[in-house]
Amino acid sequence: RFVPRRMVPFSFPLSKCALWDPVPMGDVVGAHITYYRNPRLSLVEKTLRLAYRHARQNGKKSFSCFLLGTLAVDEDGEGVTLTIDRFDPGREA
């Protein structure tokens, strides 16, 4: 499978006391969701329309908001589905 060149190994901040041996052991393992699973995105039309309307009414070039949903593994275990079904415009600071 394709592994992007942007992937980097996990790293943790330096500390005086470690609870494990920091020396790498074993083979490198990819930790990207598409490495083992086939991702699928599902977006509810009402959510997309609410986000679009909010963006048009906002007037700013850039604004913050939240798209909320659920992540589920498919029944066959081969894929994951991200279902976005809620829109939250957040608060204006």
Beta strands, then each sheet from edge to edge (+ up, - down):
strand 1: 38-43
strand 2: 66-73
strand 3: 79-88
sheet 1: 1+ 3+ 2-
end
